[in-house]
């Protein structure tokens, strides 16, 4: 259920997690929510992050909290929205930081981050679903048991990943990561960018590419 379209390289991990006690109950609760409430993203996009970015291709992990909760916004990728949706303020601030770091002028016209995912950026929300107009409404569905397992699996099985942890919530995930073999970058959250010291000027995108190049990986075209 919901996992038919994930990349094949994620399937062993999904199979292992699905055998654990929490997972069937999680899926049962998610199905109930979608049957009885309006929830996002669409069912077929709940695991979109694992479709767009295969396990073997992951180079960078960006952790969000939960999906956008407005009609037609969420597409299963953290910080990303569908092509026709107005770019959310947090993503506008992400784009502004990228423009500053790479000395660009033109802002992207779409908030769809699939092109990042297809370059190896896993855009992972800690909670993968949400009720319409109720942010963080699915935080108690045990999604974080699953997504914490994703982070641990990546940390254990891969080397030289970059984890971008923005804001206090994401920074708590640092305890799941082996910092002796991965780069962890932290800063304020882009949605709170009014306090410039906490987001603007973090240089995370240049630092990421510098590390990827140093470890013989292809840089991300942000």
JODAWO-V221352 format. One record per residue. PHI is phi in radians with two decimals (none if undefined). PSI is psi as a letter, one per 40 degrees, with the letter a starting at -180 (none if undefined). D_LAST is the distance of its C-alpha to the last C-alpha in Angstrom with 2 decimals. Layout:
BEGIN
phi=PHI psi=PSI d_last=D_LAST
phi=PHI psi=PSI d_last=D_LAST
END
This chain:
BEGIN
phi=none psi=h d_last=32.69
phi=1.30 psi=e d_last=29.07
phi=-1.83 psi=e d_last=27.87
phi=-1.08 psi=d d_last=28.82
phi=-1.78 psi=e d_last=25.37
phi=-1.21 psi=i d_last=23.60
phi=-1.06 psi=i d_last=22.52
phi=-1.03 psi=d d_last=25.68
phi=-1.25 psi=e d_last=24.45
phi=-1.53 psi=e d_last=24.32
phi=-1.11 psi=d d_last=27.88
phi=-1.05 psi=d d_last=29.81
phi=-1.13 psi=d d_last=28.15
phi=-1.07 psi=d d_last=28.82
phi=-1.10 psi=d d_last=32.33
phi=-1.13 psi=d d_last=33.01
phi=-1.20 psi=d d_last=31.87
phi=-1.16 psi=e d_last=33.81
phi=-1.47 psi=e d_last=36.95
phi=-1.49 psi=i d_last=36.77
phi=-1.02 psi=d d_last=38.92
phi=-1.24 psi=d d_last=36.29
phi=-1.21 psi=d d_last=34.23
phi=-1.01 psi=d d_last=36.83
phi=-1.17 psi=d d_last=37.61
phi=-1.00 psi=d d_last=33.99
phi=-1.12 psi=d d_last=33.71
phi=-1.03 psi=d d_last=37.13
phi=-1.19 psi=d d_last=36.12
phi=-1.13 psi=d d_last=32.92
phi=-1.03 psi=d d_last=35.05
phi=-1.07 psi=d d_last=37.57
phi=-1.07 psi=d d_last=35.05
phi=-1.20 psi=d d_last=33.71
phi=-1.29 psi=d d_last=37.33
phi=-1.99 psi=e d_last=38.53
phi=-2.35 psi=i d_last=35.71
phi=-1.53 psi=h d_last=32.80
phi=-2.25 psi=i d_last=29.73
phi=-2.32 psi=i d_last=26.02
phi=-1.26 psi=i d_last=23.97
phi=-0.94 psi=i d_last=26.22
phi=-0.87 psi=d d_last=27.95
phi=-1.29 psi=e d_last=26.24
phi=-1.98 psi=e d_last=22.77
phi=-0.99 psi=d d_last=23.82
phi=-1.84 psi=f d_last=22.48
phi=-1.05 psi=d d_last=19.59
phi=-1.03 psi=d d_last=17.17
phi=-1.56 psi=e d_last=19.52
phi=-1.56 psi=d d_last=19.62
phi=-1.30 psi=d d_last=15.99
phi=-2.26 psi=h d_last=15.33
phi=-1.26 psi=i d_last=18.43
phi=-1.02 psi=d d_last=19.91
phi=-1.19 psi=d d_last=19.87
phi=-1.62 psi=e d_last=16.15
phi=-1.09 psi=h d_last=15.10
phi=-2.16 psi=d d_last=13.33
phi=-2.34 psi=i d_last=11.81
phi=-2.16 psi=h d_last=13.71
phi=-1.97 psi=h d_last=13.00
phi=-1.89 psi=h d_last=16.42
phi=-1.85 psi=i d_last=17.51
phi=-1.60 psi=c d_last=21.17
phi=-2.71 psi=i d_last=22.10
phi=-1.16 psi=i d_last=21.13
phi=-1.03 psi=i d_last=21.35
phi=-1.89 psi=e d_last=25.06
phi=-1.58 psi=i d_last=25.46
phi=-0.99 psi=h d_last=26.63
phi=1.32 psi=e d_last=24.08
phi=-1.53 psi=d d_last=21.01
phi=-1.19 psi=h d_last=20.18
phi=-2.22 psi=e d_last=18.81
phi=1.51 psi=e d_last=18.95
phi=-2.05 psi=h d_last=15.37
phi=-1.01 psi=h d_last=15.05
phi=1.23 psi=e d_last=13.74
phi=-1.77 psi=i d_last=13.37
phi=-2.28 psi=i d_last=15.99
phi=-1.15 psi=i d_last=17.42
phi=-0.96 psi=d d_last=16.69
phi=-1.54 psi=e d_last=19.82
phi=-1.56 psi=i d_last=19.57
phi=-1.01 psi=h d_last=19.10
phi=-1.16 psi=h d_last=15.86
phi=-1.15 psi=i d_last=17.23
phi=-0.98 psi=d d_last=17.59
phi=-1.10 psi=d d_last=15.66
phi=-1.27 psi=d d_last=12.47
phi=-0.99 psi=d d_last=13.34
phi=-1.21 psi=d d_last=13.53
phi=-1.09 psi=d d_last=10.19
phi=-1.09 psi=d d_last=8.77
phi=-1.08 psi=d d_last=11.48
phi=-1.12 psi=d d_last=10.65
phi=-1.07 psi=d d_last=7.13
phi=-1.05 psi=d d_last=9.23
phi=-1.13 psi=d d_last=11.91
phi=-1.12 psi=d d_last=10.38
phi=-1.84 psi=e d_last=9.11
phi=0.96 psi=f d_last=12.11
phi=-1.77 psi=i d_last=10.91
phi=-1.99 psi=d d_last=13.48
phi=-1.33 psi=h d_last=12.77
phi=-1.51 psi=i d_last=11.55
phi=-1.02 psi=i d_last=10.31
phi=-1.70 psi=e d_last=13.64
phi=-2.18 psi=i d_last=12.95
phi=-1.69 psi=e d_last=12.27
phi=-1.41 psi=h d_last=12.22
phi=-1.74 psi=f d_last=9.49
phi=-0.97 psi=d d_last=11.27
phi=-1.15 psi=d d_last=8.73
phi=-1.19 psi=d d_last=6.92
phi=-1.01 psi=d d_last=10.59
phi=-1.28 psi=e d_last=11.58
phi=-1.70 psi=e d_last=9.54
phi=1.90 psi=e d_last=11.42
phi=-1.76 psi=h d_last=10.14
phi=-1.46 psi=h d_last=13.45
phi=-1.69 psi=g d_last=13.33
phi=-1.88 psi=h d_last=16.93
phi=-1.39 psi=i d_last=19.22
phi=-1.14 psi=d d_last=22.33
phi=-2.03 psi=h d_last=24.46
phi=-1.62 psi=e d_last=23.57
phi=-2.43 psi=i d_last=25.88
phi=-2.78 psi=i d_last=27.35
phi=-1.38 psi=i d_last=30.25
phi=-0.94 psi=h d_last=29.79
phi=1.12 psi=e d_last=29.72
phi=-2.28 psi=g d_last=30.34
phi=-1.01 psi=i d_last=27.38
phi=1.13 psi=e d_last=27.83
phi=-1.27 psi=e d_last=30.85
phi=-1.89 psi=e d_last=30.26
phi=-1.13 psi=e d_last=29.76
phi=-1.71 psi=e d_last=33.19
phi=-1.53 psi=e d_last=32.71
phi=1.23 psi=e d_last=31.85
phi=-1.05 psi=d d_last=28.26
phi=-1.20 psi=d d_last=27.40
phi=-1.11 psi=d d_last=29.82
phi=-1.23 psi=d d_last=27.80
phi=-1.24 psi=d d_last=24.28
phi=-1.10 psi=d d_last=25.69
phi=-1.13 psi=d d_last=27.02
phi=-1.04 psi=d d_last=23.60
phi=-1.10 psi=d d_last=22.28
phi=-1.07 psi=d d_last=25.47
phi=-1.07 psi=d d_last=25.32
phi=-1.11 psi=d d_last=21.88
phi=-1.07 psi=d d_last=23.07
phi=-1.29 psi=d d_last=26.34
phi=-1.67 psi=e d_last=25.44
phi=-2.12 psi=i d_last=22.31
phi=-2.28 psi=i d_last=21.58
phi=1.03 psi=f d_last=18.86
phi=-1.50 psi=i d_last=16.47
phi=-1.95 psi=h d_last=14.32
phi=-1.88 psi=h d_last=15.41
phi=-1.81 psi=h d_last=13.87
phi=-1.98 psi=h d_last=16.95
phi=-1.90 psi=h d_last=16.86
phi=1.59 psi=i d_last=20.36
phi=-1.06 psi=d d_last=23.79
phi=-1.06 psi=d d_last=23.66
phi=-1.15 psi=d d_last=20.69
phi=-1.12 psi=d d_last=22.05
phi=-1.13 psi=d d_last=25.22
phi=-1.31 psi=e d_last=23.51
phi=-1.04 psi=d d_last=23.37
phi=-1.17 psi=e d_last=26.95
phi=-1.56 psi=e d_last=25.97
phi=-1.96 psi=h d_last=23.84
phi=-1.42 psi=h d_last=25.40
phi=-1.31 psi=e d_last=23.95
phi=-1.35 psi=e d_last=25.89
phi=-2.26 psi=e d_last=23.58
phi=-2.37 psi=i d_last=20.20
phi=-1.69 psi=h d_last=18.08
phi=-1.99 psi=h d_last=18.23
phi=-2.00 psi=h d_last=16.49
phi=-2.19 psi=i d_last=18.05
phi=-2.85 psi=a d_last=18.04
phi=-1.12 psi=i d_last=19.32
phi=-1.47 psi=i d_last=18.01
phi=-1.09 psi=d d_last=15.88
phi=-1.28 psi=e d_last=18.76
phi=-1.86 psi=f d_last=21.08
phi=-1.27 psi=e d_last=19.23
phi=-1.04 psi=d d_last=22.55
phi=-1.61 psi=g d_last=23.32
phi=-1.00 psi=d d_last=20.88
phi=-1.13 psi=d d_last=21.72
phi=-1.56 psi=d d_last=20.53
phi=-2.25 psi=c d_last=16.89
phi=-1.09 psi=h d_last=15.97
phi=1.55 psi=e d_last=15.78
phi=-1.29 psi=e d_last=14.99
phi=0.99 psi=f d_last=12.43
phi=-1.15 psi=d d_last=11.10
phi=-1.34 psi=d d_last=7.56
phi=-1.21 psi=d d_last=9.49
phi=-1.05 psi=d d_last=12.23
phi=-1.05 psi=d d_last=10.44
phi=-1.14 psi=d d_last=9.49
phi=-1.09 psi=d d_last=13.01
phi=-1.17 psi=d d_last=14.61
phi=-1.06 psi=d d_last=13.18
phi=-1.12 psi=d d_last=14.43
phi=-1.09 psi=d d_last=17.62
phi=-1.74 psi=f d_last=18.27
phi=1.11 psi=f d_last=17.89
phi=-2.00 psi=i d_last=14.83
phi=-1.23 psi=h d_last=12.11
phi=-1.23 psi=i d_last=8.95
phi=-1.53 psi=h d_last=5.64
phi=-1.47 psi=g d_last=3.79
phi=-1.25 psi=none d_last=0.00
END
